[in-house]
């Protein structure tokens, strides 16, 4: 019993030390006797200096030890936060300010008591597990299907790719790579057949260059992740300059470099030359609009507004949790779905909304529907009033060989049109 008690105390000390943040001054003096010359030495010390991870009481870092679910979740949250002047830890301002309204709401109102510290009772990493659930990094299905709700489970590279991909989207607010583009990476990864859950996250982090292969086109899907590897992945997640992005030859494919409203430019691979041409027609004629037009920030969507003031009001709406889930303030929007080879339109029922942009949009619809474009426009226009009066019923027609679905929304301020070639 005495030996067991001493062992338990030692284990607690190691766990506490492993996850206790250290000040920058202390971290500068920290050296580990087992990482000199290690391939991850610089990344390890960088993370230690930021208080994201620490070593053990015996002066070692143990870079080859495995990382568990709970440990890695804490590392993620420590990586997106920083020590404040009063000694507490809080979200890095550059990360918090880029989050959408819902994520900020979760932080400000939906996470009472979360302070980037271990639990004082029960499982030490429970606060980080709960916060990861709150912010969409993990969910109940994943917790049970991957780890049977046991966060002491060592992580595989497949698991880490999932947690990193969710964190990049929900904490760092990065735009995912277009799916057809990400799929091109499948040719470089030979062991995707060993995936236990899904390979989407692997392709996303691989394409972004956050996680790379182990050589010979092997990702190492089921290989356990070490402390050194976890630190390196986090370093690349935070600093884009350290990534090694996938860079395939796209010259033989129908693609464009899509300029998002946040300044990012990302390749989009269309499934057909027809969709690429439709995009080109839409963009070529956008200046014929009698309003203000712009790209969406997060999806392959072009937006048409009454004027720039209305656009600024839309940005403010999206930035407020009380209005973020309401009807958009745009007059019209066109979304491309390359993975599904389809289009989604949102038509405002406001008086004059469609007319403001009709001249700009007609060439796009003419390209899609050719001689049958008049038939499509008739249905588009005749559904505005019924949708406005909450009388529109979902129905489907075929125009120029394409399936066209007219569907009401939850709001009388808009309705949907789905076009499926």
C-alpha positions as CSV (number, residue, x, y, z in Angstrom):
1,X,0.0,0.0,0.0
2,X,2.9,2.3,0.8
3,X,4.5,1.7,-2.5
4,X,1.2,2.2,-4.3
5,X,0.7,5.5,-2.5
6,X,4.1,6.8,-3.5
7,X,3.5,5.7,-7.1
8,X,0.1,7.5,-7.2
9,X,1.7,10.7,-5.9
10,X,4.5,10.5,-8.5
11,X,2.0,10.0,-11.3
12,X,0.0,13.0,-10.2
13,X,3.2,15.1,-10.1
14,X,4.1,14.0,-13.6
15,X,0.6,14.8,-15.0
16,X,0.6,18.2,-13.2
17,X,4.0,19.1,-14.5
18,X,3.2,18.0,-18.0
19,X,0.3,20.4,-18.2
20,X,1.3,23.2,-16.0
21,X,2.0,26.4,-17.9
22,X,5.3,28.2,-17.2
23,X,6.1,31.8,-17.6
24,X,8.2,33.0,-20.5
25,X,11.2,33.8,-18.2
26,X,11.1,30.3,-16.7
27,X,10.7,28.7,-20.1
28,X,13.8,30.4,-21.5
29,X,15.8,28.6,-18.9
30,X,14.2,25.3,-19.4
31,X,16.3,22.6,-21.0
32,X,15.6,18.9,-21.4
33,X,18.3,16.3,-21.3
34,X,16.6,14.0,-23.7
35,X,15.8,16.2,-26.8
36,X,19.2,17.7,-27.8
37,X,19.5,17.1,-31.5
38,X,16.0,15.7,-31.7
39,X,14.1,16.6,-35.0
40,X,11.4,18.4,-33.0
41,X,13.7,20.2,-30.6
42,X,12.9,23.8,-31.7
43,X,9.2,23.1,-31.8
44,X,9.2,21.6,-28.3
45,X,11.0,24.6,-26.8
46,X,8.7,27.0,-28.7
47,X,5.6,25.3,-27.2
48,X,7.2,25.3,-23.7
49,X,7.9,29.0,-24.0
50,X,4.2,29.6,-24.7
51,X,3.2,27.6,-21.7
52,X,1.5,25.0,-23.9
53,X,3.4,22.0,-22.7
54,X,6.1,21.3,-20.1
55,X,8.5,18.5,-19.1
56,X,8.8,16.1,-16.2
57,X,10.4,16.6,-12.8
58,X,13.4,14.6,-13.8
59,X,14.5,17.1,-16.4
60,X,13.2,15.0,-19.4
61,X,10.6,15.8,-22.0
62,X,10.0,12.2,-23.2
63,X,9.4,13.1,-26.8
64,X,8.5,9.5,-27.8
65,X,5.8,9.0,-25.2
66,X,2.3,8.7,-26.6
67,X,-0.3,11.4,-26.3
68,X,-3.8,10.8,-25.0
69,X,-7.1,12.4,-26.0
70,X,-7.3,14.5,-22.9
71,X,-3.7,15.6,-23.1
72,X,-4.0,16.7,-26.7
73,X,-7.3,18.6,-26.1
74,X,-5.6,20.6,-23.4
75,X,-2.6,21.3,-25.7
76,X,-5.0,22.7,-28.3
77,X,-6.7,25.1,-25.9
78,X,-3.4,26.2,-24.4
79,X,-2.2,26.8,-28.0
80,X,-5.0,29.2,-28.8
81,X,-4.7,31.1,-25.5
82,X,-2.1,33.1,-23.7
83,X,-1.1,34.3,-20.2
84,X,-2.6,37.7,-19.2
85,X,-1.0,40.4,-17.1
86,X,-2.8,39.1,-14.0
87,X,-1.5,35.6,-14.5
88,X,-4.7,34.1,-15.8
89,X,-5.0,32.5,-19.2
90,X,-7.4,33.7,-21.9
91,X,-8.0,33.4,-25.7
92,X,-5.5,35.1,-27.9
93,X,-7.2,38.2,-29.2
94,X,-6.3,37.6,-32.9
95,X,-8.0,34.2,-32.6
96,X,-11.1,35.3,-30.7
97,X,-11.7,38.3,-33.0
98,X,-11.8,36.1,-36.1
99,X,-14.3,33.7,-34.6
100,X,-17.9,33.8,-35.8
101,X,-20.7,35.0,-33.6
102,X,-21.7,31.6,-32.4
103,X,-18.2,30.6,-31.3
104,X,-17.8,33.9,-29.4
105,X,-21.2,33.3,-27.8
106,X,-20.1,29.9,-26.6
107,X,-16.9,31.4,-25.1
108,X,-18.7,34.4,-23.4
109,X,-21.9,32.8,-22.3
110,X,-21.9,29.0,-22.9
111,X,-18.7,28.1,-21.1
112,X,-19.2,29.1,-17.4
113,X,-16.1,28.4,-15.3
114,X,-13.8,27.4,-18.1
115,X,-10.4,28.9,-17.2
116,X,-7.8,26.7,-19.1
117,X,-7.1,24.9,-15.8
118,X,-7.2,21.2,-14.8
119,X,-10.2,20.0,-12.8
120,X,-9.7,20.0,-9.1
121,X,-11.8,16.8,-8.7
122,X,-12.4,13.8,-11.0
123,X,-10.7,13.4,-14.3
124,X,-8.1,16.2,-14.6
125,X,-8.8,17.0,-18.3
126,X,-12.6,17.1,-18.0
127,X,-12.9,20.9,-18.5
128,X,-11.0,20.6,-21.8
129,X,-13.2,17.8,-23.0
130,X,-16.3,19.7,-22.2
131,X,-15.0,22.9,-23.9
132,X,-14.1,20.9,-27.0
133,X,-17.6,19.5,-27.1
134,X,-19.1,23.1,-26.6
135,X,-17.0,24.4,-29.5
136,X,-17.6,21.6,-32.0
137,X,-14.2,20.0,-31.8
138,X,-15.6,16.7,-30.7
139,X,-19.2,15.5,-30.3
140,X,-20.9,12.7,-28.5
141,X,-20.8,10.4,-31.4
142,X,-17.1,10.8,-32.0
143,X,-16.4,10.5,-28.3
144,X,-18.0,7.1,-28.1
145,X,-17.2,5.7,-31.5
146,X,-13.5,6.7,-31.4
147,X,-12.6,6.4,-27.7
148,X,-15.5,4.9,-25.9
149,X,-15.6,8.1,-23.9
150,X,-12.2,7.3,-22.4
151,X,-9.9,10.3,-22.8
152,X,-6.9,8.4,-21.5
153,X,-6.8,6.6,-24.8
154,X,-3.6,7.1,-26.9
155,X,-4.2,9.0,-30.1
156,X,-3.6,7.8,-33.5
157,X,-2.6,10.0,-36.5
158,X,-6.2,9.5,-37.8
159,X,-7.6,10.8,-34.5
160,X,-5.2,13.8,-34.4
161,X,-6.2,14.7,-38.0
162,X,-9.8,14.8,-36.9
163,X,-9.2,17.0,-33.8
164,X,-6.8,19.3,-35.7
165,X,-9.2,19.7,-38.6
166,X,-12.1,20.6,-36.3
167,X,-9.9,23.0,-34.4
168,X,-8.7,24.8,-37.5
169,X,-12.3,25.3,-38.6
170,X,-13.9,26.2,-35.2
171,X,-11.1,27.8,-33.3
172,X,-8.9,29.3,-36.0
173,X,-11.8,30.1,-38.4
174,X,-9.9,28.8,-41.4
175,X,-11.7,28.0,-44.6
176,X,-11.6,24.3,-45.5
177,X,-10.0,23.3,-48.7
178,X,-12.5,22.8,-51.5
179,X,-13.4,19.1,-51.5
180,X,-12.6,18.1,-55.1
181,X,-9.2,19.8,-54.6
182,X,-8.6,17.9,-51.3
183,X,-9.5,14.6,-53.0
184,X,-6.5,15.0,-55.3
185,X,-4.4,14.2,-52.3
186,X,-5.7,10.6,-52.3
187,X,-3.2,9.7,-54.9
188,X,-0.4,10.6,-52.5
189,X,-1.7,8.6,-49.5
190,X,-1.6,4.8,-49.9
191,X,-2.9,3.7,-46.5
192,X,-6.3,5.5,-46.5
193,X,-7.9,2.0,-46.7
194,X,-6.8,1.6,-43.0
195,X,-9.0,4.5,-41.9
196,X,-11.4,3.4,-39.2
197,X,-13.8,6.4,-39.3
198,X,-13.4,8.9,-42.1
199,X,-10.6,10.1,-44.3
200,X,-12.0,13.7,-44.9
201,X,-10.0,15.1,-42.0
202,X,-6.8,13.5,-43.1
203,X,-7.1,15.0,-46.6
204,X,-7.9,18.4,-45.2
205,X,-4.9,18.6,-42.8
206,X,-2.7,16.9,-45.4
207,X,-3.7,19.4,-48.1
208,X,-3.2,22.3,-45.7
209,X,0.3,21.0,-44.9
210,X,-0.4,20.7,-41.2
211,X,0.2,16.9,-41.1
212,X,2.4,15.3,-43.8
213,X,3.2,11.7,-44.6
214,X,5.8,9.4,-43.1
215,X,7.5,8.8,-46.4
216,X,6.7,6.4,-49.3
217,X,3.2,7.9,-49.6
218,X,2.3,6.6,-46.1
219,X,0.3,8.8,-43.7
220,X,0.5,6.3,-40.8
221,X,-3.2,6.3,-40.2
222,X,-3.2,4.0,-37.1
223,X,0.3,5.0,-35.8
224,X,0.2,6.4,-32.3
225,X,1.2,10.0,-32.0
226,X,4.1,11.0,-29.8
227,X,4.6,14.1,-27.7
228,X,7.1,15.4,-30.2
229,X,4.7,14.8,-33.1
230,X,1.9,16.5,-31.3
231,X,3.9,19.6,-30.6
232,X,5.0,19.8,-34.2
233,X,1.5,19.5,-35.5
234,X,0.3,22.2,-33.1
235,X,3.2,24.4,-34.2
236,X,2.1,24.1,-37.9
237,X,-1.5,24.5,-37.0
238,X,-0.8,27.9,-35.4
239,X,1.9,29.2,-37.9
240,X,1.0,28.8,-41.6
241,X,4.6,29.6,-42.6
242,X,5.7,26.3,-41.1
243,X,3.2,24.2,-43.1
244,X,4.0,22.2,-46.2
245,X,0.9,22.5,-48.3
246,X,-0.1,20.0,-51.0
247,X,0.6,21.6,-54.4
248,X,-0.7,19.4,-57.2
249,X,-0.5,20.1,-60.9
250,X,-4.0,21.5,-61.9
251,X,-3.2,22.4,-65.5
252,X,-5.3,19.6,-67.0
253,X,-8.3,20.2,-64.7
254,X,-11.2,22.7,-64.8
255,X,-10.3,24.9,-61.9
256,X,-10.1,28.5,-60.8
257,X,-8.4,30.3,-57.9
258,X,-11.4,31.5,-55.9
259,X,-10.9,34.8,-54.0
260,X,-12.7,34.8,-50.7
261,X,-13.9,38.0,-49.1
262,X,-11.4,37.5,-46.2
263,X,-8.5,37.9,-48.7
264,X,-7.7,34.2,-49.0
265,X,-7.4,32.7,-52.5
266,X,-8.0,29.0,-52.8
267,X,-8.1,26.6,-55.7
268,X,-11.5,25.2,-56.6
269,X,-11.6,22.1,-58.9
270,X,-14.9,22.0,-60.7
271,X,-16.4,18.6,-61.6
272,X,-17.1,19.6,-65.2
273,X,-16.0,22.3,-67.7
274,X,-19.6,23.4,-67.7
275,X,-19.6,24.5,-64.1
276,X,-16.3,26.3,-64.6
277,X,-17.8,28.1,-67.6
278,X,-20.9,29.0,-65.6
279,X,-18.7,30.5,-63.0
280,X,-16.8,32.5,-65.6
281,X,-20.0,33.8,-67.1
282,X,-21.3,34.8,-63.7
283,X,-18.2,36.7,-62.8
284,X,-17.8,38.4,-66.2
285,X,-21.3,39.9,-65.9
286,X,-21.3,40.9,-62.2
287,X,-20.7,44.6,-62.9
288,X,-24.0,44.8,-64.8
289,X,-25.7,44.7,-61.4
290,X,-27.4,47.9,-60.3
291,X,-26.3,47.1,-56.7
292,X,-23.2,45.9,-54.8
293,X,-21.7,42.4,-55.5
294,X,-19.1,40.5,-53.5
295,X,-17.8,37.0,-52.6
296,X,-18.9,35.1,-49.5
297,X,-16.3,34.7,-46.8
298,X,-16.7,31.0,-46.2
299,X,-18.4,29.2,-49.1
300,X,-18.3,29.2,-52.9
301,X,-21.0,31.9,-53.1
302,X,-21.5,35.2,-54.9
303,X,-23.7,37.7,-53.2
304,X,-25.8,40.5,-54.6
305,X,-26.9,43.4,-52.4
306,X,-29.0,46.6,-52.8
307,X,-25.9,48.7,-52.0
308,X,-22.7,48.6,-50.0
309,X,-24.5,49.9,-46.9
310,X,-26.7,46.8,-47.0
311,X,-23.6,44.6,-47.3
312,X,-22.1,46.2,-44.2
313,X,-25.4,45.6,-42.4
314,X,-25.2,42.0,-43.4
315,X,-21.7,41.7,-41.9
316,X,-23.0,43.3,-38.7
317,X,-25.9,40.8,-38.6
318,X,-23.6,37.8,-39.0
319,X,-21.5,39.2,-36.1
320,X,-24.3,39.2,-33.7
321,X,-25.6,35.9,-32.2
322,X,-29.1,37.3,-31.9
323,X,-29.4,37.9,-35.7
324,X,-26.8,35.5,-37.2
325,X,-29.3,32.8,-37.8
326,X,-31.9,35.0,-39.5
327,X,-32.6,35.6,-43.2
328,X,-29.7,37.2,-45.1
329,X,-29.9,40.8,-46.2
330,X,-28.7,40.1,-49.7
331,X,-31.1,40.5,-52.7
332,X,-29.7,37.3,-54.3
333,X,-27.0,34.7,-53.9
334,X,-25.5,32.0,-56.1
335,X,-23.7,29.1,-54.4
336,X,-21.6,26.6,-56.3
337,X,-21.3,23.0,-54.9
338,X,-18.4,21.4,-56.9
339,X,-18.6,18.2,-54.9
340,X,-22.3,17.7,-55.7
341,X,-22.1,19.4,-59.2
342,X,-25.1,21.6,-58.2
343,X,-26.1,25.2,-57.5
344,X,-28.1,26.8,-54.7
345,X,-29.8,30.2,-55.2
346,X,-31.3,32.3,-52.5
347,X,-33.9,34.7,-53.8
348,X,-35.1,37.7,-51.7
349,X,-38.8,38.4,-51.7
350,X,-38.2,42.2,-51.2
351,X,-39.7,44.5,-53.8
352,X,-37.2,45.3,-56.5
353,X,-34.6,42.9,-55.3
354,X,-34.5,40.6,-58.3
355,X,-34.9,43.4,-60.8
356,X,-31.7,45.2,-59.4
357,X,-29.5,42.3,-60.5
358,X,-31.5,40.7,-63.4
359,X,-29.2,42.1,-66.1
360,X,-26.1,40.7,-64.3
361,X,-27.7,37.2,-63.7
362,X,-29.5,36.6,-67.0
363,X,-26.3,35.6,-68.9
364,X,-25.5,33.0,-66.2
365,X,-29.0,31.5,-66.4
366,X,-28.9,31.6,-70.2
367,X,-25.7,29.6,-70.1
368,X,-27.3,27.0,-67.8
369,X,-30.7,26.7,-69.5
370,X,-30.0,27.8,-73.1
371,X,-33.2,28.2,-75.0
372,X,-35.3,27.2,-72.0
373,X,-34.1,30.2,-69.9
374,X,-37.4,31.9,-70.3
375,X,-39.2,29.0,-68.6
376,X,-36.8,29.2,-65.7
377,X,-37.2,33.0,-65.2
378,X,-40.9,32.7,-65.3
379,X,-40.9,30.3,-62.4
380,X,-38.3,32.4,-60.5
381,X,-40.4,35.5,-60.8
382,X,-43.8,34.0,-60.1
383,X,-42.6,32.4,-56.8
384,X,-41.6,35.7,-55.2
385,X,-45.0,36.8,-54.1
386,X,-46.2,33.3,-52.9
387,X,-42.9,32.9,-50.9
388,X,-43.4,36.4,-49.4
389,X,-47.0,35.5,-48.4
390,X,-45.9,32.1,-47.0
391,X,-47.9,30.3,-49.7
392,X,-45.0,28.7,-51.7
393,X,-45.1,24.9,-51.8
394,X,-42.0,22.9,-52.8
395,X,-42.1,21.6,-56.3
396,X,-39.7,20.4,-59.0
397,X,-39.4,20.9,-62.8
398,X,-37.0,20.0,-65.5
399,X,-35.4,22.8,-67.5
400,X,-32.9,22.0,-70.3
401,X,-32.4,18.6,-68.9
402,X,-31.6,19.9,-65.4
403,X,-33.6,19.3,-62.2
404,X,-34.8,22.6,-60.7
405,X,-36.3,22.6,-57.2
406,X,-38.2,25.6,-55.8
407,X,-38.5,25.5,-52.1
408,X,-39.7,27.9,-49.4
409,X,-37.6,28.8,-46.4
410,X,-38.4,29.3,-42.8
411,X,-38.6,33.0,-43.5
412,X,-41.0,34.8,-45.8
413,X,-38.0,37.1,-46.7
414,X,-36.5,34.5,-49.1
415,X,-36.9,31.2,-50.9
416,X,-34.5,28.7,-52.4
417,X,-33.8,27.3,-55.9
418,X,-31.7,24.2,-56.3
419,X,-30.3,23.4,-59.7
420,X,-28.9,19.9,-60.3
421,X,-27.5,19.0,-63.8
